[in-house]
Amino acid sequence: MPTTLEVLDAPPAGLFWSAPLGLDSDFTAEDPLALDYLGQQVGLWLFQGFTTRTGRAQNYAVVLYGLHLADKAVRKYGYLGDDETRTRLFERWERFWALATLESRNGQLTRGDEDAMRGVRGAARAWFPGPRPLPLDFPLISRQNELGGLGAYLSSLRDYGLVFSGSLRVTPAAIAILDAFWSEQGERETTHLYEDYAIQALDLTRTKIDRESGRLTLAGIGKASRLSSLVQRNRTKQQTRLWEVLFLGARDGSTQPLADCLIAAHRDGIDDPEPFFEKLLAGRWRTLTPGVSAKVEVALAFGRVARLLLARFDRAYGYVDQHGWVADSNAVADASFPPDEMDALRSASAELLQATESGRFRKLQFHGSELLTLLTKLSHAGTRDCFDQLLHFHRSVQRSRRGGGAWLREEQGKVVMQVAGYSGYKSDAAFPSFKLNVVRQLLADLGRLT
């Protein structure tokens, strides 16, 4: 039957659509209370130089080397030295390096593998077996400048003084890491040949790269520089350089002592964040300075209250979902805030509000002040009022997301589901990781976890 279009008497109350996130996207699809975002900010207080995307130590060296190579290509090929050109050259290097990694693994590389780089699926689509040259201009990752290696590591590299602030040029502090990128000085006489091979890929008149260059192969390039190379090639000196820069050189006062405690905790078999923070405050592995102790205190308090808040939202959403997308408001409130669990919520709220560093939340651009206001109200409110305040907080979070609508709407004594498909309520709310998994992976790459 043909489709018939009809004029509406009035516009609909809301329009909603969904689209799949990119395969390499870093956006969190399900974060109804912005607790994931807030947890990332707490993680920055603990480890100022790291983000949720800076999880591999060798990637620091790879990005530095790519920027270094872009600078050389500007001089060698006579390109403009502006940031746009340098970014384009870096992206060439990143695609070349990704292909080399795949070549060294015979194309057998999937997400989650120890050598899987950002954009692994794009590189896998471009790579093919055989002797023929490989393409250099292919879509590695959507919005490569933002979601690739440069976007993930640049802010951290600048924070550590390895890249000049506001630029894409490496500083003298990076020289020792760059000089040993392929191997330690004196261990290999052909180090310069590796760079000569790599810089061919930054000739923008090229569209393909050969799998051999003199005595070198693309597979050899990949084996020497892939993400697992620090451990697999026993690059202890390079590991020490990166340890000294990223941990001993951290200026926040907490990265290095917390890393030492993570190492000790791993030896004791304690990897979950909540018991780790509890034992930190109890002085299990070392005595913390007051400043570091205050950061740990606020992290532990936020983690506990975040888990409780998300669990209550999940209960509300799940109740409405299981009752046909429309449910009685009082019933939803009772299901999400049962009276016998109110003391635990009030206690967790008070714990965070009383934490020495809780004022940091008010300085955040988004959601921090609103969270503290919510907790203040929850600390003495009843079941129904707590539910109303939680929905209000959820609406404020969604409004800040470019006009996104609330997932649950209350009207005329009913709670109505406006956005379906949230599956988070089907599993238990977890204690935030606060980047501990990221830092632990960095420590493993640097040979510090045994």
N, C-alpha and C positions, 0 to 999 in steps of 0.2 A: 504494500500500500504506500502511496506517496505521503511524504511528511507534510503536515499542515501547520503553518505558523499562525499564532493567534496573538492579538494585542492584549496585554495585561491591563486590567483596570488600575492597578497600582504596582509599584516595584516590589519584589519579594523582600521579606524582612532580612534575609541574609543570603549570600551566595558563597558556596564553599566548593573547593576543588582540591584535588591532591595530585602530586606528581612525585615520582620516585626520586630520591636523592641520588646524586652522582655516585658512582661506584667508589670514588676516592674522596668523597665529601668528608669534611670534618665537623659538620653540623650535627647536633644532637636532635633526633627527631622527636623524642618523647621526654620533655622536661617541663611539665605543666606548672611547676612552682618556681622555676629558675634556680632550683637547688644545685643542679649540675654547674650552671654558670657561677653561682656563689661559691661552690666548692672549689672551682678552679681559682677564684680569687684568693681563697684561704691557702690553696696550694702555692700561690705566688708569694704569700707572706712567709711560708716555710722555706721555699726554694726560689728565690727571686729570679735567678738566671734561666730557669727551665720553664717550659710550657708543656702542655699535654702532647705536643707534637715533636718535641726534641728528645726522642727516646733512644737514639742510636749514636754511640760515640764516634764511630767512623763517619757518620754523616756530617759531623762538624768539619772533619778534614775534607770530605768530598765537596762540601759547599765552599769552604775556603779555597780549595784548589781550583774550583770552577771560576770563582771571582778572580783569582790570580791569573788563570789562563785567559780569561776575557780581557784583562789588562794587557797581556802579551799580544793577544790577537789584534787589539786596537792599534798597537804599534806596528806589528808585522804586516797587517793588511791595509793599514791607513784608514781605518774606520773612525767615525766620530767617537769621542770619548764620553758621550752623554749617558745618562742612566738607562734610557730606552735601548740604546745599542748594547750596552753592557748586559742588560737583562736578556736581550735576544741571544747574545753570545753565550751567556750562562746556560740558557735553556738548550742550546745546541749541545753544550758539554753534557748536560744532564741526560739528554736523549742518547748521546754516544755512550756514556757510562752505563746507562740502563741496558743498552744492547750488549755491551761488553759483559756485564754481569750475566745476562741470559745466555750469551755464547759460552761463558765459562761453565754454565750449568746445563749445557745442551738443550736449552729451551725449557727445562723442567723447573718452573718457578711459579708459585702461586701465592696469593695473599696469606700471610701468617708464617711463611717460611723465614728462616733467619736471614736470608739475603733479599727478601722482598722489599723493594724500594717503593717510594711514593710514585704511583702511576704504573705499577707492575703490569696491570692488564693491558694498558695501552702499548707498553713495550712488547708484551707477548704477542699482541696482534700484529706488530710490525716485523717481528723476528721470524725467520724461516730457516730451516736447515739447508746445508749445502755450501758450496764455495762462492756463490754469487754475492756481490756487494749488498749491503743493507741500507735502507733509506735513512736519511737524517731528518727529514721534515715530515714528521707524523705526529698525530695528537697523542702525546704522552699522558696527559691528564687535563681535564677541563679546568680552565683558568689556571694554567701551569704556574704563572707568576705568583699567584696567591696560595695555591694548594700544593705546589711542588716543593722541592727542597729549599729553595730560596725563601719562599714565604714562610716555611715552617721554622727555619733556623736563623733568619737574618736578625730579628730582634734580640735573640739570645747572643749571637755573635757580637752585636754592637754593645750589649750590656757587659760582656766580658772584655771589651776593648780589643777584639780581634778584627773588627771592621770599623772604619771611621764612622762616627755618628752622622746620619743624614747622607751617607754615600754608599757606594758599592765597591769601595777599595779597601783592601786588607791593610792592617797596620803592621808595623815592625814586630809586634808581639806574636804574630802568626808565622814568622819566618821559619822558626825551628820546625814547626809542624809541617809547613809546606816543603821544606828541604828534604824531609823524610817521608813524604807522601808515598812514594813508590817503594822505597827501601831505605835502610840506614846508610849514611855516607860511608863509602869504602867497602860496602858489602856487594855492590853491583856496579860494574863499570858502564853499564848501558842505561843508567837512569835517564840521561838526557834524551835517549831514543824514545822512551815512553812519552815524554812531553812532546817531542816532535810528532809522534803518531797522533796524540790527542789533539794537538793544535790544528791538524789537518781538518778535523771535524768542524772547527770554527771558521773555516773558509766558507763564507756565505754563498759563494758561487757554486759550491758543491751541493749535490742533492743526495749523494750516496757515499758510503765509506767502505773501503776494502777490508776484508777480514785478515789481511796480512800487510805488514809494512816492514820490509827488510827482514830482519831476524825475529821480529815480534809478530804476535797474533792478537786478534781481538779477544780471544779466550784468555790469553795471558794478561791482557789489560784488566779483564774482569776479575781474574783470580787474585791479582795483586791489589785490587782496590775495593772489592765488594764488601758489603757490610760486615760479614763474618771474618774478614781478613785479619783484623787485629788479634783475634783469638786463634784462628786456624793457622796463621803464619807465625804465631808466637812473637808478635811485635811488642815486646815488653817495654822497649825504650819509648816508642810512640804512645803506648798506653800510659806510661809515666808522665809524658808531656801533657797529655790531655787531662789526666788526673790533677796535675798541678794547676792547670789553667782553670778547669771547670769546677773543681772542688776546693783545693787549697787556695785558689785565687778568688773565690767567691767573696763578695764584699758585704753580704747581708748579715753575717754573723751567725747564721743558723744552718746554711747548706752543709758546711764541712762537719760540724759536730753531729748533725742529724744523719749524715751519710755514714759516719763512723758507727753510730748506733744501729743503723740499718744493717751494716755488715755484721755487727755482733749479734743482732736479733736473728739474722738469717742462720748464723751458726747454731743458735739456740732453737731453730725451727719455728720462729715466730715471724710470720709474714703478713698476717691480716692487720689492717691499720688500727682497729680499735684496741686490741690488746697491746699492740706496739706502743700506742700513745699512752695507755694506762701505765705500762711498765716504765716508759720514759719518765713520767711524772713521779713515779715511785723511786727513781734513781737506780734502776736495774743495771744500766751499763755505764753510766757516768753521771756526775753532778752537772746539771744544766745551769747556765747563767740565768739570771732573772728574766732577761729579754727573750731568750730562747724558750724558757719554761712558759712564759706568758703566751707565746705563739702556739705552743703545743696545747696549752690549756684551752685556748679559744677554738683550736681545731677539733679537739675531742668533744667539746661542748656543742659546737656546730654540727659535727657528725651525728651525734645522738639526736639532736632536735630535728635535723634534716630527715633522718630515717623515720622518725615518728610522724612528722608532717606529711611526708610523701605517702606513708602507709594510710593515713587518714583520708587523703585525697583519693588514693586508689580504692579504698573501701566505698567511698561515695560514688565514684565513677562505676565501679563494679556493680554496686547495688542498682543504679539506674540502668546500666546495660542489661542486667539480668531481669529487669522488670519492664521490658518493652520500651526503653528509652524515655519513659515518663514515670515518675514515682512521687509519692507523697513526701513533702519536704521534711516533716517531722520524722518520718521513718528513715529517710536518708541520713538525717542528723544523728539519730540514735544509733544507726549502723556504723557511722564513721567515727563518732565520739562516744563510745559506751562509758557510762558513769564509773565503772570499776577501773578504767584506765586513765581517768582524768588526773589523778595524782602524779602519775609518771610523766604526763605531758607538762603539767605545771612545774614539776621539779626540773625537767630538762630545759624548759623555757627560762626559768630563773637562773639556772646554771650558766646559760649563755649570756643572759643580760648582766650577770654579776662578774663575768670574766673580765680581767684587767684590760684585754685588748678588744673588747666587744665594740668599742667606739670606732674601730677601723671600718665597720660595716657602713656607718653613716657617711664615710668619705668616698664610698663607691658611687660611680655614676648611675648605676642601675640597681634597683631592688634592695639594696642594703638597708636603707632607712626604713623602707616599707616592712622588711622582715622584722626589724626590732620593734616597730609599732605593733605588728601582728603578735609577736611574742608577749609584749606587755599586756595586750588585751586578753590573750589566752590564759595568762597566769592567774586570772580571777574570774573568768567567764564561765557560764554554764554550757551545757551540751549544745543547745540550739544556737546560742550566740557564737560559740566557737565555730560551728559550721558556717554561719553567715560570714564571719570574719575570714575564714579560709577561702570561701568563694570570692569574697571581695579582693583578697590578695591575688588569687588566680586571675581575676579579671584585669587587675592592674598590670600583672606580668604580661598578659596577652595583648593589652593595649599598647604596650611599649614595643611589641614585635610587629611594627609596621601595620598597625590596625588589625591584628589578628583577633578574632572573636573568642570569647570564653567557650570552653568545651561543654560546660554545664551552665544552664540559665535557670534562675528561679522566677516563677511567675504564678500568681494566683494559687499559692499553696502547693505548687508542684515544682519538681526539678526536672528540666527538660534537657536531654542530650542534644547539643548542637553540632558537635564534631565526633563522629564515630571512628572506630578503628584503633583507639589507644589500647595497647596490649600490656602495658606495664603493670596494671592492677592484677594480672594473673600470676605474678611472682612476688616474692617478699621484697620489700624495700631494703636496700643495702646501705651499709655505712660507706660514705664517700671514700675514694682512694687517695685524694689529695696529691696526685702525681707520684705517690710512693712506688707504683708499678713502673712509671717512667724512670725514676731515679734508680730503681733496682736493676732495670735493664741496662742503664748506662754503667752501673757498677759492674755488672756481669761482663759487658764488653771490655771493660778496663781491667779485667782479671781480678777484681776485688772480692767477688763472691765465690766461695769454694764449698 
